[in-house]
Amino acid sequence: MSIKDAALQFGTAIENQLIQVRADQMELGQQLTERINGVANYVKVLDGKLTVLDGKVAVLDGKVAALDSKVTALDTKVDTLQHQMTVLQDTQRTMQQTQFAMMDILVTIQDKLN
């Protein structure tokens, strides 16, 4: 084999190697693209789930706010009832004191009549 034939064979081998490297790079690029697309699709699915979850959280936040306002209203009613009970108890004490004073007056009158 001559140097010229060896050089051509060597050049052809290098060219074949470069073609193989380019083919491998294209195949790896295709695989990488497929993986990236798969991840992107998975992220879209997760985003959809998060959007649904955010909607549910918003609904729950609304319900919690409604419950909070109802609890506040109940607290106000309880405070009002406690105040009314205090007033009623004060009124009952005053009535008992008045009745006691009236009984004392009636006993005094009865003692004077006897």
C-alpha positions in Angstrom: 0.0 0.0 0.0 1.3 3.3 -0.9 1.4 6.4 1.2 -1.2 8.0 -1.0 -3.6 5.0 -0.4 -2.8 5.0 3.3 -3.5 8.7 3.5 -6.8 8.3 1.7 -7.8 5.4 3.9 -6.8 7.4 7.0 -8.8 10.4 5.7 -11.8 8.2 5.0 -11.6 6.7 8.5 -11.4 10.2 10.0 -14.4 11.2 7.9 -16.4 8.1 8.9 -15.6 8.9 12.6 -16.7 12.5 12.2 -19.9 11.3 10.5 -20.5 8.9 13.4 -19.8 11.6 16.0 -22.3 13.9 14.2 -24.9 11.1 14.1 -24.3 10.4 17.8 -24.7 14.1 18.6 -27.9 14.3 16.6 -29.2 11.2 18.4 -28.3 12.6 21.8 -29.8 16.0 20.8 -33.0 14.2 19.9 -33.1 12.2 23.1 -32.4 15.4 25.1 -35.2 17.2 23.2 -37.6 14.4 24.0 -36.7 14.4 27.7 -37.1 18.2 27.8 -40.5 17.9 26.2 -41.5 15.2 28.6 -40.5 17.4 31.6 -42.3 20.3 30.0 -45.5 18.2 29.7 -45.1 17.0 33.3 -44.7 20.6 34.5 -47.8 21.6 32.6 -49.7 18.8 34.3 -48.4 19.9 37.7 -49.3 23.5 36.9 -52.8 22.4 36.1 -53.0 20.6 39.4 -51.7 23.6 41.2 -54.2 25.8 39.5 -57.0 23.5 40.7 -55.5 23.4 44.1 -55.2 27.2 44.2 -58.9 27.4 43.3 -59.8 25.0 46.1 -57.6 26.9 48.5 -59.4 30.1 47.5 -62.7 28.5 48.1 -61.5 27.3 51.5 -60.2 30.8 52.3 -63.7 32.1 51.5 -65.3 29.5 53.7 -62.8 30.3 56.5 -63.6 34.0 56.2 -67.3 33.3 56.3 -66.8 31.2 59.4 -64.7 33.8 61.0 -67.4 36.5 60.4 -70.0 34.1 61.9 -67.8 33.5 65.0 -67.4 37.2 65.4 -71.1 37.6 65.2 -71.6 34.9 67.8 -69.0 36.5 70.0 -71.0 39.8 69.8 -74.2 38.0 70.6 -72.6 36.2 73.6 -71.3 39.5 74.9 -74.7 41.0 74.5 -76.3 38.1 76.3 -73.8 38.3 79.1 -74.5 42.0 79.5 -78.2 41.3 79.6 -77.7 38.6 82.1 -75.7 41.0 84.3 -78.4 43.6 84.1 -81.1 40.9 84.9 -79.1 39.7 87.9 -78.7 43.3 89.1 -82.5 43.8 88.7 -83.3 40.6 90.6 -81.0 41.7 93.4 -82.7 45.1 93.6 -86.1 43.4 93.6 -85.0 41.0 96.4 -83.7 43.9 98.4 -87.0 45.8 97.9 -89.0 42.7 98.8 -86.9 42.3 101.9 -87.4 45.9 102.9 -91.2 45.5 102.3 -91.3 42.4 104.4 -89.5 44.2 107.2 -92.0 47.1 106.9 -94.9 44.6 107.0 -93.5 42.8 110.0 -93.0 46.1 111.8 -96.6 47.1 111.0 -97.9 43.7 112.1 -96.0 44.0 115.4 -97.5 47.4 116.0 -101.0 46.2 115.3 -100.7 43.4 117.8 
